[in-house]
Amino acid sequence: MPSQKSYNDIENTSSNSHNVAAVTNDSQIEDIDNQSPFIPLLRAEYIAPFVARLKDFENNIYPIIEQAGLPESLLTDKYDYVSEQAVMNLLKLMAERLGKERFSEWLFQVARSIFIPQHLAKISLKGTVRQALTDFTHVVNLESKQTHVQLKTALGKVWFARFRQKDDPIEIDLSEQFALTMMVELVRAVTQTHWQPIDIGLQSSREAEYLKVLKLDEPQVYYSRRVTALSISDEVLNCKVKLKEGWDPTIKLAIESPQGFVASLQFALQPYMSLGRLSVTTAADLLGLSVRTLQRRLSEEGMSYRQMVDDIYFQQAKTMLADSHIAVTQVSATLGYADVAHFSRAFKRMSGMSPRAFRNSLIEH
């Protein structure tokens, strides 16, 4: 079992323990304010195959998807992002159903088989382990506005560190469990070894039962840290990347997540629009916000909830109408309108022309 120390033990013991405390205090990773300028989002390309793996335990996965607040069409339609809050709801539901040990084993296998390959496909694997991990930090920080990852040198050690602000103790543990699994397994994937960190810093204040799932050999564990951090030796960092035989070296581009509150809110709500016009109460619940906070944040950016929803429908309608193979009736049905007449009136109100006239204007140009 990993050795363990409480927060107070670390503050009052050897210089080695103080080194870890200094890493968390001097990490230069800024706290994310609770009034974040973004709605927390996750790339749907990562989440859809993860949700599909629920079939490992459930024959009909749609009730639990609905209970978590994820769009039921996640596995059949293409979306750019999903609400992170809905994914956290799903993780909590699965942890309750499976129990801690079984859930940890399942999450470990899913991380290895889905998330690690997806991220390896977005980083350069022709240099050293250090270069690969640096590329990984760039991908994560580009695609996420709420998580910060970096390689940090402090007091003679290099730390693979991740910072994430969370208030809910259960969500802290679940998100950290996933992050730690990803970090450990990423190093193992690019070294093709059963790599072991010497030191681990955790944001959680409790004993991390899932550490045994990672098969770690007696690391020094520090709790109540500002970051999740693993120490990595220079020897490992300077090694040439090693990969499984047959690995596809083609690199996929990382995509920057939406800028600003309104843009991230629109991306978060897009997957639900085919269900009909969401009330502001439903939208707030899906995103883990209060109605008051949601309306206030929109007001600060000079927009009402209705205006924001109208804009989502309008942008989706224009995108679909630009494809001449999609009938206007299909556009209307996809966007959740009762009939074509309702859709046409709404579109004309926003654009000044009917859907067919808009389509013809694109053809003429």
VEXMI-280162 format. One record per residue: chain; x negated, z negated, y of N, C-alpha, C in turn. Coordinates in steps of 0.05 Angstrom, whole numbers, plus 5000, padded with zeros to 4 digits. Atoms other than C-alpha are relative to their C-alpha. Example, Ala and Ser with C-alpha at 12.3 -4.5 7.8 and 13.67 -1.06 7.14 Angstrom:
BEGIN
mol	nxx	nzz	nyy	caxx	cazz	cayy	cxx	czz	cyy
A	4982	5000	4976	4754	4844	4910	4982	5000	5024;
A	5016	5001	4976	4727	4857	4979	5015	4986	5022;
***
This chain:
BEGIN
mol	nxx	nzz	nyy	caxx	cazz	cayy	cxx	czz	cyy
A	4983	5000	4976	5000	5000	5000	4983	5000	5025;
A	5015	5000	4976	4977	5013	5071	4997	4972	5011;
A	5003	5026	4987	4949	4953	5108	5017	5001	5025;
A	4981	5000	4979	4995	4930	5163	4993	4978	5020;
A	5003	5020	4980	4990	4893	5229	5022	5003	5020;
A	4979	4999	4980	5042	4874	5280	4987	5006	5027;
A	5009	4993	4973	5037	4891	5354	4982	4977	5011;
A	5016	5023	4990	5012	4820	5371	4974	4998	4986;
A	5025	5001	5015	4961	4822	5316	4980	5019	5011;
A	5019	4979	4990	4931	4886	5344	4988	4991	5027;
A	5010	5008	4974	4926	4857	5414	4980	4977	4999;
A	5017	5024	5001	4888	4796	5390	4979	5001	4978;
A	5020	4999	5021	4841	4822	5337	4976	5017	5008;
A	5026	4988	4996	4778	4864	5330	5001	5023	5019;
A	5003	4977	4981	4752	4919	5376	5012	5025	4988;
A	4988	4976	5012	4775	4971	5325	5029	5001	5005;
A	4971	5001	4995	4847	4948	5334	5005	5007	5029;
A	4996	4994	4972	4838	4951	5409	4996	5030	5006;
A	5004	4971	4997	4813	5022	5402	5026	5015	4997;
A	4975	4986	5004	4880	5044	5375	5019	4994	5023;
A	4982	5007	4977	4917	5006	5430	4992	5017	5024;
A	5009	4985	4977	4874	5042	5481	5008	5029	4998;
A	4992	4972	5003	4890	5109	5451	5029	5004	5009;
A	4972	4997	4992	4964	5097	5460	5004	4997	5030;
A	4997	5004	4971	4955	5072	5531	4987	5021	5016;
A	5016	4980	4985	4905	5125	5552	5005	5028	4990;
A	4996	4974	5013	4936	5184	5515	5007	5022	5020;
A	4993	4980	4980	4956	5219	5580	5024	5017	4991;
A	4975	4987	5006	5022	5237	5548	5022	4985	5015;
A	4981	5013	4982	5076	5222	5599	5026	4993	4986;
A	4974	5007	5011	5140	5186	5581	5020	5020	5010;
A	4978	4983	4992	5202	5228	5581	5022	4982	5011;
A	4980	5016	4987	5252	5198	5630	5027	5003	4985;
A	4974	4999	5012	5320	5180	5602	5018	5021	5014;
A	4986	4979	4986	5347	5227	5655	4985	5026	4998;
A	5016	4975	5005	5312	5286	5624	5014	5024	5013;
A	4989	4976	4988	5321	5352	5661	5009	5021	4980;
A	4993	4981	5021	5336	5385	5594	5019	4987	4980;
A	4986	5009	5023	5386	5379	5538	4982	5004	4976;
A	5018	4997	5023	5345	5365	5475	5010	5021	4980;
A	4992	4978	5017	5346	5429	5433	4979	5003	4978;
A	5018	4993	5021	5315	5451	5367	5005	5029	4993;
A	4997	4971	5007	5301	5523	5346	5017	5003	4975;
A	4982	4996	5023	5356	5546	5300	4986	5013	4976;
A	5015	4987	5022	5306	5586	5259	4988	4979	4981;
A	5010	5021	5017	5278	5520	5234	5023	4985	4986;
A	4978	5018	5010	5344	5483	5225	5018	5014	4980;
A	4981	4987	5018	5386	5536	5189	4991	4998	4971;
A	5008	5003	5028	5343	5537	5125	4999	4970	4991;
A	5000	5028	5006	5337	5461	5129	5029	4991	4992;
A	4973	5007	5006	5413	5454	5131	5009	5013	4973;
A	4993	4987	5025	5419	5504	5073	4990	4983	4976;
A	5011	5017	5022	5377	5455	5031	5018	4976	4994;
A	4982	5021	5006	5434	5405	5035	5014	5006	4973;
A	4988	4993	5025	5460	5443	4975	4985	4988	4976;
A	5014	5014	5021	5407	5405	4935	5018	4976	4990;
A	4984	5024	5006	5458	5348	4937	5030	5004	5003;
A	4971	4996	4994	5525	5375	4961	5008	5028	4992;
A	4989	4974	5006	5565	5432	4931	5013	5013	5024;
A	4987	4990	4976	5606	5439	4994	4987	4985	5024;
A	5016	5013	4978	5560	5425	5054	5015	5000	5026;
A	4987	4997	4973	5610	5442	5109	5013	4975	5010;
A	4990	5026	4989	5644	5374	5114	4979	4983	5014;
A	5021	5016	4988	5578	5340	5128	4989	5013	5024;
A	5009	4985	4977	5557	5395	5176	5019	4994	5023;
A	4980	5005	4979	5622	5385	5214	4999	4971	5010;
A	5002	5029	4992	5615	5309	5213	4976	4995	5018;
A	5024	5004	4983	5545	5315	5243	5004	5013	5028;
A	4996	4987	4974	5572	5360	5299	4984	5026	5002;
A	5014	4974	4999	5532	5422	5279	5021	5022	4997;
A	4981	4978	5002	5567	5490	5285	5002	5009	4971;
A	4996	4992	5028	5597	5511	5218	4989	5027	4994;
A	5010	4973	5004	5573	5582	5229	4969	5001	5001;
A	5029	5000	4998	5500	5560	5232	4986	5016	4979;
A	5013	4986	5023	5484	5591	5164	5007	5030	4999;
A	4991	4972	5001	5520	5657	5178	4995	5015	5025;
A	5005	4987	4975	5509	5672	5251	4973	4993	5011;
A	5027	5005	4989	5445	5678	5291	5002	4987	5027;
A	5002	5015	4974	5433	5627	5346	4971	4995	5006;
A	5027	5006	4992	5371	5612	5386	4994	4970	4996;
A	5005	5029	5000	5380	5536	5389	5025	4986	4990;
A	4978	5018	5006	5422	5479	5364	4994	4973	5013;
A	5003	5026	4988	5433	5410	5394	4984	4982	4982;
A	5016	5019	5016	5380	5361	5372	5016	4976	4992;
A	4984	5023	5007	5431	5305	5374	5016	5004	4974;
A	4985	4994	5024	5473	5340	5321	4982	4999	4975;
A	5019	5001	5022	5411	5347	5277	4993	4971	4993;
A	5006	5029	5005	5395	5273	5285	5024	4987	4987;
A	4976	5010	5014	5467	5258	5266	5000	5007	4971;
A	5001	4990	5028	5457	5299	5203	4980	4983	4984;
A	5020	5015	5014	5393	5262	5185	5010	4971	4994;
A	4990	5026	5004	5427	5195	5194	5021	4999	4977;
A	4980	4998	5022	5485	5216	5149	4987	5003	4973;
A	5014	4996	5025	5437	5241	5096	4985	4975	4991;
A	5014	5025	5007	5396	5177	5099	5019	4979	4989;
A	4980	5019	5010	5459	5136	5089	5009	5007	4972;
A	4990	4991	5026	5482	5178	5030	4979	4998	4978;
A	5021	4999	5021	5416	5183	4993	4985	4974	4996;
A	5017	5024	5001	5384	5116	5008	4973	5007	5010;
A	5026	4996	4986	5316	5107	5041	4980	5015	4983;
A	5021	4988	5016	5271	5125	4983	5006	5029	4992;
A	4992	4973	5008	5309	5185	4959	5000	5019	5024;
A	5000	4984	4976	5318	5211	5030	4972	5007	5008;
A	5027	4995	4993	5244	5203	5044	4987	5021	4982;
A	5010	4980	5019	5226	5243	4981	5010	5027	5007;
A	4987	4974	4994	5275	5298	5000	4989	5011	5026;
A	5010	4991	4974	5251	5302	5072	4971	5010	4997;
A	5028	4993	5006	5179	5305	5047	4999	5028	4988;
A	4999	4974	5013	5195	5364	5002	5009	5023	5018;
A	4989	4980	4982	5235	5401	5055	4979	5007	5022;
A	5021	4995	4980	5179	5392	5106	4978	5018	4989;
A	5021	4984	5013	5128	5421	5057	5009	5029	4995;
A	4991	4973	5009	5171	5480	5034	5012	5017	5023;
A	4987	4985	4978	5205	5499	5100	4985	4999	5026;
A	5011	5003	4973	5176	5471	5164	4970	5006	5002;
A	5028	4994	4999	5102	5475	5148	4995	5030	4999;
A	5004	4970	5000	5104	5550	5128	5010	5013	5026;
A	4989	4988	4975	5147	5565	5190	4980	4996	5023;
A	5019	5005	4978	5096	5533	5236	4972	5013	4995;
A	5025	4986	5006	5035	5562	5200	5002	5029	5008;
A	4996	4972	4993	5065	5630	5214	4997	5005	5030;
A	5001	4997	4971	5059	5617	5289	4973	4991	5012;
A	5026	5008	4990	4986	5594	5294	4978	5017	4987;
A	5023	4986	5010	4918	5626	5285	4987	4984	4978;
A	5011	5014	5023	4888	5609	5218	4973	5012	4992;
A	5025	4987	5006	4822	5646	5223	4976	4984	5009;
A	5022	5016	4990	4781	5591	5255	4998	4973	4986;
A	5003	5027	5011	4770	5517	5246	5026	4985	4999;
A	4976	5017	5001	4820	5462	5230	5007	4991	5028;
A	4995	5009	4972	4812	5438	5302	5015	5022	5016;
A	4987	4978	4986	4831	5507	5329	5029	5003	4990;
A	4973	4998	5011	4891	5510	5282	5019	4979	5011;
A	4983	5022	4990	4917	5442	5304	5005	5002	5030;
A	4996	4995	4971	4906	5459	5377	5021	5021	5004;
A	4979	4980	4999	4948	5522	5367	5027	4988	4994;
A	4975	5013	5007	5001	5480	5334	5011	4983	5023;
A	4990	5016	4977	5005	5433	5394	5011	5019	5022;
A	4990	4981	4980	5014	5494	5440	5028	5010	4992;
A	4973	4990	5009	5072	5520	5397	5021	4979	5004;
A	4980	5021	4997	5108	5453	5395	5006	4994	5029;
A	4995	5007	4972	5099	5439	5469	5014	5023	5015;
A	4986	4978	4988	5123	5509	5486	5029	5001	4992;
A	4973	4997	5010	5184	5507	5442	5017	4975	5004;
A	4984	5025	4996	5205	5435	5457	4994	4988	5027;
A	5003	5013	4974	5216	5402	5524	5001	4970	4998;
A	4997	5029	5003	5225	5333	5494	4979	4987	4983;
A	5022	5010	5017	5166	5326	5446	4973	5010	5011;
A	5027	4992	4991	5093	5327	5467	4980	4993	4978;
A	5020	5003	5021	5037	5337	5416	4973	5008	5011;
A	5027	4992	4991	4962	5338	5429	4979	4988	4982;
A	5024	5012	5011	4893	5327	5401	4986	4985	5022;
A	5011	5017	4979	4864	5270	5441	4975	4985	4990;
A	5025	5015	5007	4792	5243	5439	5000	4974	5016;
A	5001	5026	4986	4787	5169	5455	4983	4981	4983;
A	5017	5021	5013	4734	5116	5439	4988	5008	4974;
A	5015	4991	5023	4696	5158	5390	5016	5012	4977;
A	4983	4989	5021	4755	5184	5350	5018	5022	5012;
A	4981	4979	4992	4800	5245	5352	5027	4993	4988;
A	4973	5008	5008	4875	5231	5348	5019	5023	5002;
A	4979	4981	5001	4930	5278	5328	5025	4984	5009;
A	4980	5018	4988	4984	5248	5373	5025	5014	5008;
A	4974	4989	4993	5058	5259	5384	5015	4979	5015;
A	4983	5019	4985	5101	5226	5438	5028	5010	5001;
A	4972	4993	4999	5176	5225	5436	5016	4976	5009;
A	4984	5022	4990	5223	5181	5477	5026	4999	4986;
A	4975	5004	5013	5281	5152	5438	5009	4971	5005;
A	4989	5027	4996	5327	5092	5449	5012	4989	4974;
A	4988	5009	5024	5364	5088	5383	4979	4994	4979;
A	5021	5007	5020	5321	5049	5332	5001	5017	4975;
A	4998	4983	5024	5348	5090	5274	4989	5027	5005;
A	5010	4974	4993	5333	5155	5309	4970	5000	5004;
A	5029	5002	4998	5263	5130	5326	4987	5002	4973;
A	5012	5000	5027	5249	5117	5253	5003	5027	4986;
A	4995	4974	5013	5280	5183	5228	4983	5022	5012;
A	5016	4979	4987	5246	5227	5279	4971	4996	4996;
A	5028	5006	5004	5180	5192	5270	4993	5005	4971;
A	5005	4994	5028	5186	5197	5194	4995	5030	4996;
A	5003	4971	5003	5195	5272	5200	4974	5009	5014;
A	5024	4992	4986	5139	5279	5252	4975	4993	4985;
A	5024	5009	5015	5089	5239	5211	4996	5017	4975;
A	5001	4983	5023	5106	5279	5149	4988	5027	5007;
A	5009	4974	4991	5095	5344	5187	4970	4999	5007;
A	5027	5002	4991	5029	5320	5217	4980	4997	4977;
A	5017	5004	5024	4999	5296	5151	4999	5025	4983;
A	4998	4977	5018	5023	5356	5111	4988	5025	5014;
A	5013	4977	4986	4998	5405	5165	4970	4999	4996;
A	5029	5002	5005	4927	5379	5159	4994	5006	4971;
A	5005	4994	5028	4932	5381	5084	5003	5030	4994;
A	4995	4972	5005	4959	5453	5087	4976	5017	5009;
A	5022	4984	4990	4901	5479	5129	4973	4993	4989;
A	5025	5007	5013	4848	5443	5089	5002	5004	4970;
A	4995	4998	5029	4879	5452	5020	4988	4977	4985;
A	5009	5025	5013	4862	5380	5004	5022	4980	5002;
A	4981	5022	4997	4900	5315	4996	4989	4982	5021;
A	5012	5014	4978	4876	5293	5064	5013	4973	5005;
A	4991	5027	4994	4881	5220	5084	4992	4991	5028;
A	5008	5011	4974	4883	5192	5155	4989	4972	4996;
A	5011	5027	5002	4841	5129	5165	5017	4981	5016;
A	4983	5017	4983	4885	5102	5221	5026	5014	5006;
A	4974	4990	4993	4959	5111	5236	5012	4982	5021;
A	4985	5015	4980	4995	5089	5299	5029	5009	4999;
A	4972	4994	5001	5071	5085	5297	5015	4989	5023;
A	4983	5010	4979	5123	5078	5351	5019	4979	4989;
A	4982	5019	5013	5167	5040	5302	4987	4972	5001;
A	5009	5028	5000	5162	4964	5305	5002	4988	4972;
A	4996	5010	5027	5178	4957	5231	4982	5013	4980;
A	5015	4988	5021	5143	4969	5166	5012	5027	4992;
A	4991	4973	5007	5148	5043	5150	4999	5004	4970;
A	4999	4998	5029	5172	5047	5079	4993	5027	4990;
A	5004	4973	5009	5165	5122	5077	4970	5007	4998;
A	5028	4994	5002	5089	5118	5082	4991	5004	4971;
A	5008	4997	5028	5084	5111	5007	5008	5027	4989;
A	4992	4973	5008	5121	5178	4999	4977	5020	5006;
A	5022	4982	4993	5061	5211	5033	4975	4995	4983;
A	5023	5006	5018	5015	5180	4981	4974	4995	5015;
A	5023	5007	4983	4968	5150	5032	4985	4976	4988;
A	5017	5020	5013	4909	5108	5008	4990	4980	5021;
A	5009	5022	4984	4905	5044	5049	4991	5007	5028;
A	5008	4996	4971	4904	5070	5121	5006	4974	5016;
A	4993	5022	4982	4903	5019	5177	5024	5009	5017;
A	4976	4993	4986	4973	5020	5207	5005	4981	5023;
A	4994	5016	4975	4990	4997	5278	5028	5007	5009;
A	4972	4996	4993	5062	4987	5300	5004	4997	5030;
A	4991	5003	4972	5099	4988	5367	4981	5015	5019;
A	5017	4984	4982	5054	5042	5396	5017	5019	5017;
A	4986	4980	4983	5073	5091	5451	5001	5027	4987;
A	5001	4974	5013	5056	5149	5406	4999	4997	4969;
A	5006	4998	5029	5055	5170	5333	4973	5014	4999;
A	5027	4988	4999	4981	5183	5321	4985	4996	4973;
A	5017	5001	5023	4933	5198	5264	4971	5006	5008;
A	5028	4994	4993	4857	5195	5269	4990	5021	4979;
A	5011	4979	5017	4820	5256	5242	4970	5002	5005;
A	5029	4999	4997	4745	5259	5229	4991	5027	5010;
A	5013	4975	4991	4700	5311	5261	4994	5018	4977;
A	5007	4985	5024	4680	5332	5191	5024	5018	4992;
A	4976	4985	5007	4752	5353	5176	5006	5021	5021;
A	4993	4982	4977	4764	5384	5245	4982	5024	5001;
A	5019	4978	4998	4702	5427	5241	5000	5019	4975;
A	4999	4984	5024	4719	5455	5172	5015	5027	5006;
A	4985	4975	4999	4741	5527	5165	5027	4997	4987;
A	4973	5002	5012	4816	5534	5152	5000	5013	4973;
A	4997	4989	5027	4832	5544	5079	5030	5001	4994;
A	4972	4996	5006	4899	5571	5056	5005	5009	4971;
A	4993	4992	5027	4935	5585	4991	4996	5031	4998;
A	5004	4971	5005	4919	5653	4961	5026	5015	5004;
A	4976	4983	4996	4967	5707	4983	5015	4993	5025;
A	4986	5008	4975	4985	5674	5050	5001	5024	5019;
A	4996	4978	4981	5013	5725	5100	4988	4992	5027;
A	5013	5008	4975	4967	5722	5162	5014	5010	5025;
A	4986	4989	4977	5018	5757	5207	5010	4976	5018;
A	4993	5021	4981	5030	5713	5269	5026	5007	5014;
A	4975	4997	4985	5101	5705	5297	4997	4986	5027;
A	5002	5010	4973	5109	5692	5371	5017	4974	5003;
A	4985	5023	4992	5130	5623	5395	5016	5007	5024;
A	4982	4994	4978	5187	5624	5445	5004	4975	5017;
A	4997	5023	4983	5190	5579	5505	5029	4991	5002;
A	4973	5010	4999	5251	5534	5506	5012	5003	5028;
A	4987	4995	4974	5302	5541	5563	4991	4981	5022;
A	5008	5016	4977	5283	5517	5632	5024	4989	5015;
A	4979	5012	4984	5329	5469	5669	5023	4990	4984;
A	4978	5013	5014	5390	5428	5652	5022	5020	4993;
A	4977	4981	5005	5443	5483	5659	4993	5019	4978;
A	5008	4980	5020	5404	5534	5618	4999	4987	4972;
A	5002	5013	5027	5390	5484	5561	5028	4992	4991;
A	4973	5007	5007	5463	5461	5563	5015	5024	4990;
A	4986	4976	5009	5488	5532	5557	4991	5009	4972;
A	5010	4993	5027	5443	5546	5497	5011	4980	4979;
A	4990	5020	5018	5466	5480	5465	5029	5005	4992;
A	4971	4996	5005	5540	5499	5471	5007	5027	4990;
A	4994	4973	5009	5536	5573	5454	5011	5001	4971;
A	4990	4997	5028	5545	5563	5378	5028	4990	4996;
A	4973	5011	5004	5611	5527	5389	5022	5016	5015;
A	4981	4986	4983	5644	5577	5436	5021	5016	4985;
A	4981	4984	5016	5677	5618	5381	5023	4983	4991;
A	4978	5018	5008	5720	5556	5366	5021	4998	5022;
A	4982	5003	4978	5754	5563	5433	4986	4984	5022;
A	5012	5013	4977	5741	5532	5501	4997	4970	4994;
A	5005	5029	5005	5709	5463	5491	5007	4984	5024;
A	4995	5018	4978	5734	5406	5532	4974	4987	5008;
A	5025	5013	4991	5682	5369	5573	4995	4975	4983;
A	5004	5023	5017	5694	5308	5529	4988	5007	4973;
A	5011	4990	5025	5680	5347	5465	4971	5008	5004;
A	5028	4991	4995	5617	5378	5496	4982	4976	5003;
A	5017	5024	4996	5591	5310	5518	4995	4986	4973;
A	5004	5013	5026	5603	5281	5448	4980	5015	4983;
A	5019	4983	5016	5566	5339	5415	4971	4995	5008;
A	5028	5002	4990	5505	5327	5459	4991	4971	5003;
A	5009	5028	4998	5504	5251	5457	4999	4990	5029;
A	5000	5007	4971	5520	5245	5532	5027	4988	5006;
A	4974	5008	4989	5575	5210	5571	5011	5023	5017;
A	4987	4980	4984	5625	5254	5606	4990	4998	5029;
A	5009	5005	4972	5604	5222	5672	4972	5011	5005;
A	5028	4990	4997	5530	5238	5661	5000	5031	5000;
A	5000	4971	5001	5545	5310	5641	5011	5012	5026;
A	4989	4989	4975	5589	5323	5702	4982	4995	5023;
A	5018	5006	4978	5540	5289	5748	4976	5018	5000;
A	5023	4983	5002	5481	5329	5723	5006	5029	5008;
A	4992	4973	4992	5519	5394	5731	5005	5001	5030;
A	4995	5001	4971	5542	5374	5801	4974	5000	5016;
A	5026	5000	4986	5469	5361	5821	4988	5028	5001;
A	5010	4972	5000	5455	5434	5804	5021	5019	5011;
A	4981	4984	4986	5516	5458	5843	5019	5016	4982;
A	4983	4986	5019	5559	5476	5783	5020	4981	4988;
A	4981	5016	5014	5623	5450	5751	4999	5007	4971;
A	5000	4994	5029	5634	5446	5676	5015	5026	4995;
A	4985	4975	5005	5686	5502	5679	4984	5024	5008;
A	5017	4977	4992	5639	5548	5717	4978	5005	4980;
A	5022	4997	5020	5584	5535	5666	5011	5013	4975;
A	4988	4989	5024	5630	5550	5607	5008	5030	5005;
A	4993	4973	4993	5657	5613	5642	4975	5018	4999;
A	5025	4985	5000	5585	5636	5651	4990	5006	4972;
A	5009	4996	5028	5569	5627	5577	5017	5023	4988;
A	4982	4979	5011	5630	5669	5557	4993	5027	5012;
A	5005	4975	4986	5613	5722	5609	4974	5012	4990;
A	5026	4989	5009	5540	5729	5587	5002	5009	4971;
A	4997	4992	5028	5559	5732	5513	5017	5026	4999;
A	4983	4976	5000	5614	5783	5528	4984	5025	5009;
A	5017	4977	4990	5565	5828	5567	4981	5009	4978;
A	5020	4993	5021	5514	5825	5511	5014	5016	4977;
A	4986	4987	5022	5566	5845	5458	5011	5027	5009;
A	4989	4975	4991	5598	5899	5501	4978	5021	5004;
A	5022	4981	4998	5529	5930	5510	4995	5015	4974;
A	5002	4987	5026	5532	5947	5436	5025	5016	4994;
A	4977	4983	5003	5579	6006	5429	5013	4999	4973;
A	4989	5002	5027	5588	5992	5355	5019	4976	4997;
A	4983	5023	5001	5625	5927	5370	5026	5006	5016;
A	4974	4995	4987	5699	5938	5385	5007	4978	5020;
A	4992	5020	4980	5729	5903	5446	5017	4978	4986;
A	4984	5020	5014	5778	5869	5399	4983	4980	4985;
A	5018	5018	5014	5720	5841	5359	4986	4981	5019;
A	5012	5017	4979	5687	5815	5423	5019	4978	5007;
A	4979	5019	4992	5752	5781	5442	5003	4979	4978;
A	4997	5019	5022	5760	5749	5373	4976	4982	4996;
A	5025	5016	5004	5687	5727	5368	4998	4978	5021;
A	5002	5020	4978	5692	5691	5435	5024	4981	5000;
A	4979	5019	5003	5755	5655	5413	5024	5004	5018;
A	4976	4995	4984	5807	5688	5458	5024	5005	4982;
A	4976	4998	5016	5879	5688	5435	5006	5029	4994;
A	4995	4971	5005	5884	5764	5443	4983	5015	5021;
A	5017	4983	4983	5850	5823	5478	5010	4998	5029;
A	4989	5001	4972	5896	5817	5539	4988	4976	5015;
A	5011	5024	4987	5872	5746	5553	4970	5004	5006;
A	5028	4995	4996	5800	5767	5544	4995	5020	5023;
A	5003	4980	4979	5808	5828	5589	5004	4988	5028;
A	4995	5012	4975	5838	5787	5645	4977	4982	5009;
A	5022	5018	4993	5783	5735	5641	4975	5015	5008;
A	5024	4985	4995	5728	5787	5639	5002	5014	5028;
A	4996	4987	4974	5758	5825	5699	4997	4980	5023;
A	5003	5021	4980	5762	5760	5738	4971	4994	5006;
A	5028	5007	4996	5688	5748	5728	4983	5024	5008;
A	5017	4977	4994	5661	5819	5734	5012	5020	5019;
A	4987	4981	4982	5712	5857	5775	5008	5025	4986;
A	4992	4976	5015	5724	5908	5720	5008	4992	4972;
A	4991	5005	5028	5756	5912	5651	4977	5002	4981;
A	5021	4997	5020	5714	5906	5588	4993	5029	4994;
A	5005	4972	5006	5722	5980	5574	4986	5014	5023;
A	5013	4988	4977	5703	5999	5645	4971	4991	5002;
A	5028	5010	5000	5641	5955	5640	4984	5015	4980;
A	5015	4985	5021	5621	5988	5575	4994	5028	5009;
A	5004	4973	4991	5631	6057	5605	4979	5002	5022;
A	5020	5000	4979	5589	6038	5665	4971	4998	4989;
A	5026	5001	5013	5531	6022	5618	4992	5027	4988;
A	5005	4973	5012	5538	6089	5583	4992	5020	5021;
A	5005	4981	4979	5538	6126	5649	4972	4997	5011;
A	5027	5005	4989	5473	6093	5670	4979	5003	4978;
***
